[in-house]
Amino acid sequence: MSTSETFSFRVADRLAGVDSSPVRDLLEIVSKEGVISFAGGVPDPDYFEVEDVRAAYAWVFEHQPQRALQYASSEGEPELREQAALRISRDLPTTAEQIQVTTGSQEGLFVVAQALVNPGDTILVERPTYLAAVQAFDLNGAHMVGVPTDEHGVLPDELERLIGEHHPKFVYLIPSFQNPAGICMSMERRRAVADVLLRTGTALVEDDPYGELAYAGDPMPPIASLPGMSAQTILLNSVSKIIAPGVRVGWMRSEGAIQFTLTVAKQAIGLQSPVPDQLAVARYLETADVEAHLQRVRPVYAERARAMYAELERVLPDGAQVTRPDGGMFLWARLGHGIDTTRLLEMAVEEGVAFVPGASFYAHDPDTSTMRLSFVTHAPDVIREGVERLASAIERYQREN
């Protein structure tokens, strides 16, 4: 037997026993041939502004090729930081110096965890919350506590009670078109949450990748923009939803001494984000009509959200609950009836449809009858077929259990 077959690395305690990853499993499901996937938040590629993106990269390599291929600062390229600051400044005055570039907002979550979390520290998160945030915080030793939510977002009274009980290092929230539930925190609720955080002196990590995908009215301003909140908030954004997810560029806005700590953590994880991508995104944001692109995709996704909601309402068991998002990429279903959606997924894939079981979105005590579905990838007729396949899987599950 060769050495490679017998040698075993001694894995770090934080990864010992980990034999899967919800993100890895999700991406594997998305790639299965013949399966209509409602699993990933995968934008419809037919609506990518390919020529605008191509032109941005071409400009970079025509005018700044040596710079694009060279090492650069960990904070990020000045042009991109300036464009990020301009976008945030529509709601919250921001300078380029307050921006830290990341390789997508997912890296931003890991950078935050590295910068702020000691093993055993408590973080308050929504119940449910983003599964990859759970993964990032868990790998850094955090103890997560879920805060109950309703259709308007996290409950302020419960938030205040749990802050008093646990004294968390920070609160992690996705106020706009939350992943996974699709709900959008009302302005009244945002003010109430800000009031709790200000009175208790609790830091906020605010994740806002979906805010610009509002299907009716203007996007909601972030909690960070409310009076007094900017200094105690780290605000994360990404271009995945306004350009394309394959362009792994995001940023964080912060104030004060934490900015240096975030940069040190970024250096340790990835040194710098890819310079060609940064420069191309900066050029795109400067020259392309981003709002025209959003105006093109919003009604398409709105129609698909309505179609999925209507189809699910028609076929799900009596008493099932479905959120009705007016933005973002996801809706959330609670089936009840003792249905375990992790087991249901196996049958669903056999029927030719996929979703994400809800258990991975809970920090603790998961509701195993829940599921997340994304409506943005497919046209209404494909959504209809996919939901029919899901209905067949549910019927089979109920027959056999």
N, C-alpha and C positions, 0 to 999 in steps of 0.2 A: 504494500500500500504506500502511495506517495506521501511525502510530508504534507502537501497541500490538502490531502484528504483527512489527515489526522490532527493537524494543528488547530487549536481553537483560541481565538482572541478573548481576553477577559474584558467583556463589554462594561461600559460605565453603568452604575446602578440605575441612572435615570432611563436607560434604554434596555435594561435587563428584562427579559420576558416579553418585549415588544416584538410580535411576529407579523404585524400588519400596520397599516396606516390608513385612516379613513380617506385622506386625500389621494393616496396611491390607489386605493380600491376604487374610488370614484372615477379616476382617470382611466382605469382599466375597464370599467363598465362602459364609459363613453365610447371606447374604441371597439366594442364588440360589434361584429358585422351582423346586420339584419335586426338589430335592436333599436327601437325608437327610444332615445335617451332623453328623459326629463331630469337626469341626475346633475350634470354640471351646469353652471351658469355660463353657457357657451353662446356668445353672440352669433347671429346669423352672418356668415362670411359674405353673403351677397350684399351686405350693407357696409362693408369696409370701404373706406375712401382710398382705394388702392393707389390711384394716380397721385393723390396728394401726398401720401406717405412715400411713394417712390420718388417724387420730386424733392421731398425734404432730404432723403438720404442722398440723392444725386447731388444736391446743392452742397451738402457737407463734404462729399468726396471730390467735388470740383474745386471748392474754395478753401477747405481746411483739412486736406487728407493727412498731413503729418500730425497735426494736432489730434485728429480723430483716432489715430493709431498709437498714441503715446500715453504713458502714465498721466494721471491727473489727481486732483485733490479728492479727499474722501467726502468733503462737504457737497461736492457736485459742481458741475460746470456753471459759470456765472449766468450765462444766457438762460439756462433752464431754471435756475433758482429765481431769476427775475420774472420769467413767465409764470412760474408757480405762485410767486408773491402777488402778481397782478390778478390772477384768478381768485385767490383767497381774499384779496382786498376788496372784491365786490361786496363782501359781507363783513370783513374784519381787516382793518389796516395791518399790512404785513410788509416787511422788508425782505430783500433777498437774503440778508444775513440771518434771518430767522428760519430759513429753509434748509433742511438736510435731505439730500436726494437718497433714495433707496431703490433697490432692484425690485420694483413692485411693492405694493403695500404689505404683502406677506412677509417680506424681509423686514419691513418696518415693525411689524408685530414682534418679530424675534429680537430685533435691536432693542425695542422697548423693554422686553422681558430681560434681556441681558443687562441693560442699564439700571433697571429698577428692582428686580426681584431677587431676593435671597431665598434659599430653600426654606419652605415653611411659611413664607409670607402669604397673607390672604389677599385675594383679588375678588371684588364683586363683579359679576357678569350678569347679563340678562338670562332669563330662563324661558326659552332656549337661547343659545348664542352661536356665533360662527365656529364651526368645528375646527378650522385650522388655527383659530386663536386659542381654543382649548388645548390643542396640541402644542403650540408654541409656549404657552404659559406652563403647561404641565411638564414639558421637558426641562424647564428651568426651575422646577421644584415648587411651583406655586400651589397653594391650597385655594381652590376656587369655590365660591358660594354663589348660587343662583338667586337672583332677585325676581320675584314674580312680576309678570307683565299682564297688561290687557290690550285692547285694540288700539290704545293710544300710546303704548310704550311702557317702560318700567314704572312701577307704582311708587310715587314719592314717599309715602308713609312707610312702605316696606323698605325702601332704600335707606331712609333715615334710621329705622330700627336696626337694620343689619350693619350699618356703619357703626352705630353705637355698640353693637354686640361684638363686632369683629375687628374694628379699627383697621380697615384694609389699607394696603399700600397704595392702591388706586382702584377706581371704578372703570370698567371697560364697557362702552356703549356704542351701538350702531343706530343712531336715531332715525336716519332716513332710509326707508324701504329695507328694513332690517333683514339680514341674512341669518337665519333661514325663514323667518315668519312673513316677511314682505310688508310688515306694518310700518307706518310712518308716525313718529312722535309728533303730536300736535304742538303748536306754538305755546299754548297754555301749559302743557306738560313739560316742555323744555324749560320754561321759566321756573316751574315748580322744582324740577330736578336741579337746576342751577342754584336755586335758593338753598336747597339741602346741602349741596356740595360747598357752597360758600360759607354757610353757617358752621359746617363741621370741619372746614379746612381740608377737604378731601380732594386729592388729585383725580383728574379725568383723562383717560385715553379715549379719544373720540375717533371712530373709524367712519370715514365718509366716502366710500367708493361709488355709491349709487345715487347720491343726492341729485345729480344733474339729469337722471332718468325719471323726472317727474312728468307724468302724463297729462296733468291738468294744473294750470297755474304755475307760478314761479317756484323754483326749488326753495326748500326751507333753509334759512340760515343755520349754521352749526351752533351748537350750545356754546362753543368757544367764543362766539361773537357777542354773547350776552354780557351786559355790564359786569366787570370784575372777573370774568371767567378765563380770559386769555392767558393770564400768567400761570394758572394752575391746570392748563390743558395742553396735552400733546395731541395735535390734530393730524390724522393720516389721510392722504389722498392718493389716487392712482389715475393713470391715463388708460387703464385697461378698458373702461367703459366709454371713454370719449374718443379713443383712437382704435386700439385693438389690444387684446390680452397678450398677444405674442410679443408686443413691445413691453418688456419688463421694466417699466419706469414708474416710480411713485415718489412721494416726498412726505416729510413730516414738518409741521410748523410747531415751534416751541419758543419759549422766552427764558432768559436768564441762564444760570449756571448749568442747567440740565442739557443745554445745547452742546456743550463741550463733551459731556458724558456720552450723549447719543453718538457723537462723531467718533469717539474712541471705540465704542461698541461696534459701530459700522466698520471701522478699520480692521478690527479683529475678525469680523465675520467675512468681509469681502473686499477690503481695501478701498475699492471704488466701484461704482456702477459703470457699465460699459459706456465709454465715451462716444462712440458713433451713435448709439441709441439716444444718449442725452442730447447731443447736438441736433440730431434729426427731430426729436420731439420738440425741442426749443424752436427750431425753424418751423415746424408744423403749426405749433400754437401761435407763432407770430404771423404766419402768412395764410394759413388755411382758414376757411370759414367754419369754425367749430360749431357755432350755433346752428348753421344751416344743416350740418350733419346730424346734430341732435334733433332738429325739427323733422328730419327725414325718418329717423328711427323711432322716435317716440310714438307716433300714431300706429306704426306697425306693431310694436311691442304691446301697446295698449289693446289693440284688437286681439292679439294672441292671449293676453291675460284674461280678457273677457271670455274668449272661447274656452280656455281651460277651466275657468271657474264654472261656466255653464255646464260643460260636459261632466265635470266632477259632481256637481250638484245633482245631475241626472242619475248617476250610476252608483254613487257611494252609499253604504248602508244607512238606514234611518238613524238619525242622531249624530252622524258624523259632522264635524265642523271644518270649514274651509275658510281661510282668510281671503279677502278680496282686495289685492294690492292695486294702488293707483300709481305705481312707479316701480322701478327696480327690475328684478329678474325672477323673483321667486314667489310662490305661495306655499302655504303650510296646511296640511290636513291632519286632523285627529280622528282616527277611524273608530276608536272605542271597541266595544264588543269583544274584548279580550284578544284582539288581533295583534300579533307581534310582527311588525313590519320588516324586521330583519329576516325572519323566516319567510314572510310573504315575498320578499325580493327574489328569493331563489325561484319561486314559481312564476313571478312576473317576468324574469329574464327568459325563462323557458317559453313564456307566451310571447316574448319579443318586445318587452318594454322595461325601462329601468327608472328608478327614482333613488333618492337617498333616504335610508331609514333614519328616523328621528333621534335614536338613542345617542348618536355621536355628537349631537348638538347640546347636550346637557352636561354641566359640570358635575352633577351628581343626581341620583334618583331619577333616571330618565323615564319619560312617558313612552313606553315601547310601542304604543299604537299610533305614533306620529310619523309623518314623512314630509320631506321637502321635494317640491317639483319645480323645475324651471320651465317657463313658457316661451323663452325668447328664441330658441333655436329653430323651431318648426312652424310652418304655416298652419292655419286653423284646420285644414283637412287632415294633416298628419297628426295634429294634436287629437282630433276626434278619433282617429284610428288607434293611437296610443292609449287613450283613455278606455276605449273598448277592450283593448288587450288587458289593461289593468283590471277592469271589471271582471273579465274572465278569470284572472288570477285570484281575485278576492272571492269569487264564487267557489272556485276550487278549494281555496284555503278553508272556507267555512264548511264545505262538504267533508273535508278530511280531518277537521279538528273539532 
